[in-house]
Amino acid sequence: MGKAITSKTQDYSKWYNDIVVEADLADHSAVRGCMVIKPHGYAIWENMQQALDKMFKDTGHVNAYFPLLIPKSFFSKEASHVEGFAKECAVVTHYRLKNDPNGGGIVVDENAKLEEELIIRPTSETIIWNTYKGWIQSYRDLPLLINQWANVVRWEMRTRLFLRTAEFLWQEGHTAHATAEEAIAETEQMLNVYADFVENWMAVPVIKGIKSANERFAGAIETYCIEALMQDGKALQCGTSHFLGQNFAKAFDVKFATKEGGQEFVWATSWGVSTRLMGALIMSHSDDNGLVIPPKLAPTQVVIVPIYKSDEGLKKVSETALQIVAKLKAKNISVKYDNRDTQRPGWKFAEYELKGIPVRVAIGERDLANGTIEIARRDTLAKETISINDIDIYIEKLLDEIQENLFARALKRTQESTHKADTYDELKKLLDEKGGFVSAHWDGTAETEEKIKGETKATIRCIPLHNKLEEGKCIYSGKPSKQRVLFARAY
């Protein structure tokens, strides 16, 4: 095939890029920092979308769509929000092009300057809350539970396919509530939805926690997050859910009439996950042979490859293969029968291994005579010869086993890569020699957090939820601390 994957122990970054490109997930585009998501990659993202969308709707949310372009003035209404996103905003200043009268090609028409510049959305809180002002009048209009699937633009200078691109795909939920308690419950509920999806669909274990003030979403009162550990020992933020308080309601004057006849500002949340989850999937499970896809998210869960020497042999093999296809489809298992005569079986095996197809079935004329077939599983690369009888039941169980094995493998790695440090020297040594999560005491100040980050390149990934309080001393300042936090170097 000529598609070689760099070993992850040799160069993890190149290994990741090789898999993204060679497994046909995405490609670089003509626009710097943007990517083209190829059909195989987009099919996985679609499966993620479908699973998440059902989870959102099962919890009472509905989908809507809001404009891509946001008036610049909207951003100035919430001070911390604009400060958080100002350096990443792409700005539209003109609305027309023209031919250069001097023969210089197409130029911007200087007479077509917008009265007010428009921002290509980096996130949609401002345009949505300006809209909500017209939608919310009374407590009867609450709660308002809305999600949108969209693209956003954040002008990144250093990009990497799926993990950090100037334009990316995501969903963003924006909800309005009558009380702070309802909004906080919503924020926590959506964090749990994300954790459920990432663990049970992506087979990636996560730590649920709260961000420090330094790492909090711009404009939020509290940011909840899920953090996962990749195979190289670096952390990846996989989803966030924000309690916005009344900040955006006050900024856009969104009030509601209470049951008692008064007027109050509504309480808000926002929450989102993006195509960054594709990066998490790749880095959590893949190996030096290519991509590994958890069965629940695989666009094709099973591929059947015929092995034959003659047209008559192909005919016999195909009859059995198509019977298996029908049985698997009856169990809602996605299956592909690859009977192309343009590539040899060995080439097909390598191709499907590279693309991460969970189960590969090979059927040859000799197998038919013996009543057996060969099954190869992508997670362990193990092969087994089994009876053709009840093949659908066997594969159904095998897909569940692969899903569970991928999670168990990732969980074991995360547990083995989570350490405790009681001194600053221990923290630095663990980060340099072992990586992973390091649980340590912190005095709660932004100053200490910034100094640790500057000296170690590690950030506080989260203050874990449900952690027991533990009296201690900050590893950096020696000041009192009541709880450990998780430090890690991260993407």
HELIX and SHEET records of a PDB file:
HELIX    1   1 TYR A   12  GLU A   22  1                                  11    
HELIX    2   2 PRO A   39  ASP A   58  1                                  20    
HELIX    3   3 LYS A   72  PHE A   75  1                                   4    
HELIX    4   4 ALA A   79  PHE A   85  1                                   7    
HELIX    5   5 ALA A   86  GLU A   88  5                                   3    
HELIX    6   6 GLU A  125  TRP A  135  1                                  11    
HELIX    7   7 TYR A  139  ASP A  141  5                                   3    
HELIX    8   8 ALA A  180  ASN A  200  1                                  21    
HELIX    9   9 ALA A  213  GLU A  215  5                                   3    
HELIX   10  10 ASN A  247  ALA A  251  1                                   5    
HELIX   11  11 ARG A  276  HIS A  285  1                                  10    
HELIX   12  12 PRO A  295  LEU A  297  5                                   3    
HELIX   13  13 ASP A  311  ALA A  330  1                                  20    
HELIX   14  14 PRO A  345  LEU A  354  1                                  10    
HELIX   15  15 GLU A  365  ASN A  370  1                                   6    
HELIX   16  16 ILE A  391  GLU A  416  1                                  26    
HELIX   17  17 TYR A  424  GLU A  433  1                                  10    
HELIX   18  18 ALA A  446  THR A  456  1                                  11    
SHEET    1   A 2 ALA A  26  HIS A  28  0                                        
SHEET    2   A 2 MET A  35  ILE A  37 -1                                        
SHEET    1   B11 VAL A  62  ASN A  63  0                                        
SHEET    2   B11 LEU A 144  VAL A 153  1                                        
SHEET    3   B11 GLU A 167  HIS A 177 -1                                        
SHEET    4   B11 TRP A 267  SER A 274 -1                                        
SHEET    5   B11 ALA A 235  GLY A 245 -1                                        
SHEET    6   B11 GLU A 222  LEU A 229 -1                                        
SHEET    7   B11 ILE A 207  ILE A 210 -1                                        
SHEET    8   B11 THR A 459  PRO A 464 -1                                        
SHEET    9   B11 ARG A 484  ALA A 488 -1                                        
SHEET   10   B11 PHE A 437  HIS A 441 -1                                        
SHEET   11   B11 THR A 418  LYS A 420  1                                        
SHEET    1   C 3 LEU A  69  PRO A  71  0                                        
SHEET    2   C 3 LYS A 113  ILE A 120 -1                                        
SHEET    3   C 3 ALA A  90  HIS A  94 -1                                        
SHEET    1   D 2 LEU A  97  ASN A  99  0                                        
SHEET    2   D 2 ILE A 106  VAL A 108 -1                                        
SHEET    1   E 2 LYS A 255  ALA A 257  0                                        
SHEET    2   E 2 GLN A 263  PHE A 265 -1                                        
SHEET    1   F 5 VAL A 335  TYR A 337  0                                        
SHEET    2   F 5 VAL A 302  ILE A 307  1                                        
SHEET    3   F 5 VAL A 359  GLY A 364  1                                        
SHEET    4   F 5 THR A 372  ARG A 377 -1                                        
SHEET    5   F 5 LYS A 383  SER A 387 -1                                        
SHEET    1   G 2 GLY A 472  LYS A 473  0                                        
SHEET    2   G 2 PRO A 480  SER A 481 -1                                        
END                                                                             
